[in-house]
Amino acid sequence: MPASTPGNPRANHGRVLAAELFGTAVLVIGGPGTAILAPGVGLLGISVAFGLSLMIMAYVIGPVSGCHINPAVTLALLVSRKVTATHAVFAVIGQLIGGVAGAAIVFGIASGRDDFERGQFAANLWSGQYAGLGSAIVVEIVLTALLVVVVLAASTGGRIPAGMGGLVVGVTLTLVHLVAIPVDNTSVNPARSIATALFADPDTGALEQLWAFVLFPLVGAIVGVIIWLVIDDSSVEDTLLVGMPGVVATRDALDRVGDEAVDAVEDAVEDAVEEAVD
């Protein structure tokens, strides 16, 4: 996925807002729109629609805004210091407006059918046919973290072959939806959740449950940054996490534990090899 940086001359704030607005609208039309207008495609079809929407937008608006089209991704990139605070604010404003605009377009199209009922309107829920709040919390944190790790890999030079970032991130979003749609209809994106909840039938409880699909993807974004710091050679001092109490101490403790574990495994392997040779 092409990543915008604070020094990108094309990333002026008006363009960032417009690009994120357009991209998030396309994501909502492509993802929830498919679920609402063409439910017959099933779990796989809806998941692919989300992934394709993100992949296409990555190549279209990626050079302009980074194609976050997700406040959780923007938060992760901000914490990682890959975008400025001003860039992040304009991006999130665009995402929220674009999400609602996309949902309004889907609602307008669907309203043309005589048998249309708003119902859930592809909003996120943990109740009813879904798996409960606990399961929703787990999948939103874990799968948002996964998405963020892939985005960070795509935005770090040399990690993913040039030109392949959009494809990899799009496939990741497809996988995320395949796993999580049966659990809570998959958020991992507060803008998408807010947009569909606003148009859902109030009786579904979508607005009452919306808080979880805003909060836990954001938590997952931070978890994703931490995971990236563990598997990459980046330093916590290069991120905004350095200002959080206990983060550096925890990092140092984990490094020590990791080094000791590696040494222990290496010693055990060497001993086993020596015994086998003898």
Steps between C-alpha positions, in 0.01 A plus 500: 500500500649835410558694815488873541769658712530838668737604224284396209442819300180360351344437838353846557218487748217582264602214272537267797147577616354464151687177427403338829139613457484347153681183600289434808181560303615244244583252777152535652330474161711200405489312832176566690342591167562148371361350821183709472440503125633155409478278810484193278876514441547367851785525748776455243354752256452768765850444637653529154299818437657664805847388396461613140369840609806560717742365241364720221503810718857427613620549145267792425536720809802342667749746346287790627394409854646156568155341460432445868117517456482380860553704820669202666762488225548876522551472877761228449688705242484806726636308798772359273583855392442416136250788467469832677223584745351749254499240223327257737230748597414584140507132406258401777263785416496381140445140608202582720334716236578252224364207697168673560486614137560145380233362731256767381564400138438134581184592690377708207558215255345236726196720569401465136397140564143449614601225743786693661515510878785668683544230759862464609627686191829307521574665836715331761333316787602252766147398604239277337649270238851616581752365751471740794695797631802304620556337162449833325764665719752226423452499123499879473824537692678203342391557141551876509849432633559260211384759248721766657808276497449434128447871430817588690690235307364642174602852600854399596740492208622157393249297701258437214600514130435834333148530366369202698399682818142568392449138399638363827294735717186429296545124537554551873171687533329216312640248749395719792140503376494127433590445865295770669174540306343204687619646832387865486466583129859632502590855584880557535401846377312754715402713198330205331323407826375852569370541145294181491372538858353840414281344229406179682155449649514633860337180622811299406705666774774600256543848647499370858774251417701736281740599777666158490569528128660838545702426813642153440629554145691799640640280777591244234686770308728567797550126552594472134766770538644318801509170310674675212765634736561145622541341156667794325827668584324829570553663838228604742689830525396564140130493592260697717482198733828611656307757705271240658595392856667160518531442126880525481545293816266235364686498169833455678362220716360318197833539321679341794252213519527448125879499506506254788250272326702504177821424690332211681370350176839538331672329794247217496546447126879500532484246784265278301726513195808416708322203660384375161853524359649320800 
